[in-house]
Amino acid sequence: MKPTLFILAAGMGSRYGNLKQIDGLGPNGETIMDYSIYDALRGGFGKVVFVIRKSFDKEFREKVISKYENHIPVEVVYQELDNLPEGFELHPDRVKPWGTNHAVLMGKDVIKEPFAVINADDFYGRESFGILADKLKELEGKENHYCMVGYRLHNTLSESGAVARGVCEKDENDYLTSIVERTHIERVDGVIKYKDAEDYWFELGENTPVSMNMWGFTPEYFNYSEKYFEKFLELNQGNLKAEYFIPLMVDHLISTKTADVKVLDTPSKWFGVTYAEDRASVVDKLQKLVDTGEYPTPLWQ
């Protein structure tokens, strides 16, 4: 069975204001998501599941899903604030979404095979999808063995300013031991450094593996996530901004030795529009990939 690609797109409506503004960055108005699905299809994925907000379902189906329907099976699930476990009620003042791992939980009823999780608006690169699909096929029928694509830090920096990255530590067998979110990483005088909460600078190696939210799981991950979400809610009842992130869940599973996570190295360059100034650079990068024959144009015939 081919693995499924699970795309986190529930934040898209709030970020762009309206789906009409999903940014066409490719030569024929392609979005970054178009390239991800194209790469996933040729990498060996068999289905796409989107998690979105119900409020823009109609527009999303018309403007986004219609492109892919003749190429790959597509399903949609919804992330809503009031989608909580039994016994929990939504705080009336809560407006912030519950975070990436809550979004992942929404796929529980439609995903029964190994699956990848990605962000809708990040460019991950052809090689990464192939590497991840191959690993997920190996995990068919297995449990408690997960994976993530670890990008080489120098392949993820923005030319426009500092970035936040999940800096990964791994053991000698390439299994993840920890992820620490570094919120200010940039190249300073030719050297990559991060600034900590006390404003001290520390150097990072060019090839330090970082998480760009490209994960591989098997279906029992949903059960762990559901149980841990209940604990998360109990601990954060009064915190209206607390978010249930994927690394939080993964870190819990690693620290309790419930599961292991293989870090998969990729030569792909990651890019996205972190700053408004990044847009022109992303357009240029996509144009170059088309010019060198990496992608056809238009992408979806």
N, C-alpha and C positions, 0 to 999 in steps of 0.2 A: 504494500500500500504506500502511496506517495504521501509525504508529509504535507501539513497545512500551513499556510502563511497567515498569521493573525496580525492585523494592522490596527494599531491604536490611533484612531482618528476622532475620538470624542471631544478632544480639545480644539479641533479645527474650527468649528463655528465661532467660538469665543475669540480665538486668536485673529481670525481673518475678518470678523465682523459679519461676514456673509459668504456663503459658498461661491457666489459669483466672483469673489475676489481670490479664489484659489489661484495661486500664481502660475501662469504659464511661463516656464523658464527655458523649455526646449525650443528648437527652431520652428516647430509647428504648434507652439503653445502647450507642449507637454508639461505636466507637473512632475515633481520629483517622484511622487507615488507611481506615476505611469512607468517610470524606469525601474522602480523596485519590482513591480509586478511582472514586467517583461523579463527582468533578470531572474526572478523566482521561477517563472515558467520554464525558461531554458535551463535553469539549474536543477530542475527535477521536482518542484512542488506541484501538487495536484489540485489544490483548492485554496481559495482566499476567503477569509472571514474578516469583515470590518466591524469594529466596535465604534458606534457613533452615538450622538444624542438623538432621541426621538424627534425633537423639534425640527431637525432638518432632514428627516428621512426622505420625503418626497423629492426635494431638490437634489439630495445626494444620489438617489437612484437615477434621476434623469441626467444629471451632469457628470457623474463619476462612474457608477456601476455599468451604465449602458455601454461604455467603451469596451468593457472586458467580457461581456456576456457570451460572445461567440468564441472566446479563447480559453476560458477557464471557469469552472463552477465558482459561484460567489454566494456567500451568505452574509446577513447583517444581524448583529446583536446590539443591544442598547445599554449604555451606561447612564443611570439616573441616580441622583442623590439619595432617593428614598429606597433604593434597592439594597436593603440591609437584611442581615440574618434575623430569624424569628426571635422576638423578645427585645429587639432594639428599635428605638424610634428616632427619627431625624430631629435634631435640634432645630427649632424654628428659625434661628439666626444663621444656620449653616448655608453658605453659598458656594464655597470652594469644592470642586470635585474631590473624590476620595483618593485619587492618585492612580498610578499605573497598574499596581497589582489588583486594585479593585476592578479596573477595566479588564484585566486578564480574566478575572473570575466570571465575567459575563459570557465567556465562551464555553462554559462548562457543559451546557446541554447540546452543543452542536459539534464540539471537537472531541473525537474519540480515538485519535491517532497522534503520533508524535507531531509537535508543532513548533514553529518559530514565532517569536514576537518581535515586531519592529515598530518604530515610530513612522507616522505617515509622511512627515516632512523632512526626513533625513535621506541623503544619498549614500548608499552602503557599498555599491560596486559589485560588478558581476562575479568576481572570484568569491566574495563573501557568501553569496547565496549558494553557489556550488558547494563550497566547503561545508556549510551548515546543512544543506540537504543531504549530503553524503553521510554526515554524522547522524542525522535524525533517522535515516534509513537503517543504520546499524542498531539504533535503539528500539526499533519495532519489537514489541513483546517484552521489553525490559522495563524495570521500574527503578526509580531513585538514582538514575544516572542522567545528569543534565549537562548542558554545555552553553557556552557563550562565545561570541566572536570577539576576540581581543584585538583591538586596533593598535597599531604602533603610534605612540603619542604624536610623533612629528607629522603623521598623515592626517591629523585631525585638528590642527591649529587654524585659527582665523587670522587673516592678514589685517583685520580691522580692530583687533583688541583682544583682551583677555577672555578665556573660556573656562567653563566649569566642566570637569571630567571626573568619572569614577575611576580612580587609580587602583589598579588590581595588583595584588600580591598572589603569587602562585608557588607551588612546591616544585621539587625537581622533576616530577612527572606531569607538570603542567595542569595540576588541579588547583582551582581557586581556593585561596585561604582567607582572603579578605578583600573588600572594596571600600575605599575611603573616598568620599566626595571632596574633591579639591575645587573650591569655587573661584579661584583666581590663578589661572595658568597662562603664561605667555613667554615668548622668546625675548630675553633681555641680553643685549650685547652678544647675540649669536648663541646663547645658551638657554635651554628651556628651564623655567623655574616656576615654582608655585609660592604664593604668599599665604601664610597661615593667619589665624584669627588675631594674632598679636603683631601682625605686619612684618614678621621675619620671612626672609626668602630662603627657599631650599631648592637645590638643583634636582632635576629629573632627567633620566636618560632618554635619548631620542626614541628608543624602541620600547620604552615602558608600556606594558599593555594597559589599555583603558577600555572601559565599557561604554558603548554608544547605544545601549539598550537594544542589542540584537542577541536574543536568547533562544535556546532550544530546550523544550520540556517534553515530558510524556504525560498522559492524561491524569495520573494520580496527583500531579502538582495542584490540580484544582481542589482536591480534598484537603490537602495541607493548607492551601491558601484560605479556604473557607474557615477552617478551625482557627487559624492564626488571626484572621480578620476579627473574630469575636474577641480574642484577647486584646487586639489593637484597640477595638472600640471601648472595651472596659477601661483600658489605661488612658484613653484620650477623650473621655466623655465631655469634658469641659473645654477641650482645645478645638476651636472652630477652624484652625488652619492645619491641623495634623493631617499628613497624607500617608497613605499605605503604598509605599513604593516597592517595586520588584526587588531591588537590592536588600531591602529590609527583610523580606521573606527568604530570599536566597541565603542571606547571612545567618538567619535563624536555622535553616536546614543544614547548613555546613557546620555551624557551631554545635548543634545537637547530634551531629554525625548521622542525620536522617538520610541525607543524599550527598552526592558529590557533583562537582561542576567542572567539566573539562574546559580549559581555555584554548580556543582554536585561533591560531595565528592567521592573519590575513595580510596580503600585500596591498589590498584595496586602499584607496584614498577615500576617506569620508569627507563629505562636505554638506553644508546646509546654510540657510540664511540666518545666522546668529545675529548679525547686525544688518541694518538697512544697506550699509555700504558693501555688504557681501554679495548683494544681488547680481551686480554686473559681473563679478568674478565667477559666480555659479553659472550664469548664462554662457560665459566664455568657455568654461570647463565642459559644459554639455555640448556646445558647438564643436569643440575639439574632438570629443569622443565620437560625434557623428561624422566629422571630417575624416577621422582615421578608420572609419568602418565598424566601430564597436556597436553602433546602433543604426538602424535604418531611419529614414525620415520620409513621411510621417511615421511615428513609432507603431501605431495601431492602424492597420489597413482595414 
